[in-house]
Amino acid sequence: MTGADLTQFLDYTLIAMLLAVAFAIVRLRNLFAVVMLTGVYSLLSAAWFVSLDAVDVAFTEAAVGAGISTVLMLGAMLLTARECEPAGAGRHWLALAVVSVAGIALLFAIPDLPVYGDPNSPANAYVGAAYLERTPNEISVPNVVTAVLASYRGYDTFGEVVVIFTAALGVILLLGFGNGRRDRTKPGKTGQEEDQA
Amino acid sequence: MDMVNFLVALGLAGAMAIMLARLFAGPTLYDRVLAANSFGTKTVLFLLVFSAIAGRQDAIDIALLYALINFVATIAILKFFRYRSLEIALAQMSLRRAVEGEFEE
């Protein structure tokens, strides 16, 4: 077996673990466990991105998915409950039908996708090839993705940063980081007693 | 050599699966924290072996980032369990508790 075969087998292992984690997230009712599992999920998917040679995506996924969003979820859980409400008894047949139809449509779309690593696929052929060709001459950044993000699409990235800043402001306002909330509710012993119990 | 690396990667994947089982079942929160932390460590090792198999050096950077994030996330979760808050630095919190005489034991 060659190296490519071996890495492909490892990919399948990672995807199987991703599936297991996703089902566990759906089934579990303990929200602490779910928050930790979402962190594990994004760690796994970032590892999978690395094996697909999308290192930049993996970097973002690991930093945002496993790091920041875990902490944000914990902060959100401070304001809400620790256990999920039990699901209603009724089955949602309409939702199941919609999901099934969408899934079947996606399965039908799979054969039209380009083969993994195909050099003639649209993503690799026209604009991508031009970027690969020009970047070393126009911008002396060894990483082409960085050159595209920070220079060719600099204004786009700037707009994204503004959007993320606004979103962060909104989250901070909602979750109330800072000392204001602490003074309103007396820093009682509730947390400690729950720990001991 | 590739084959040896591959077997090591498979072993690590098996260890990750065991950690996942503990993460799903884990009766207490601390079981789950420990399993998640250990799972992260295994992911770091898995990535390193993977980079050796695929012959890509850039996966090592990701592995280092993972190790850092894993540490920070574990600290955040444990701090949350202990103090029910992420707002104040740990040192400040224990100081406040000591001043208010809230230290048990």
Interface residues (C-beta under 8 A of the other chain):
Chain A: M1 G3 L6 T7 F9 L10 T13 L14 M17 A20 V21 A24 L28 F32 A33 V35 M36 L37 G39 V40 L43 L44 A46 A47 V50 S51 D53 V55 A58 F59 A62 A63 A66 G67 T70 V71 L74 G75 L78 F177 G178 N179 R182 P187 K189 T190 G191 Q192 D195 Q196
Chain B: D2 M3 F6 A9 L10 A13 M16 A17 L20 L23 F24 G26 L29 R32 V33 A36 F39 G40 T43 F46 L47 F50 S51 I53 A54 G55 R56 D58 A59 D61 I62 L65 Y66 I69 N70 V72 A73 A76 I77 F80 F81 R82 Y83 R84 S85 L86 E87 I88 R96 E100 E102 E104
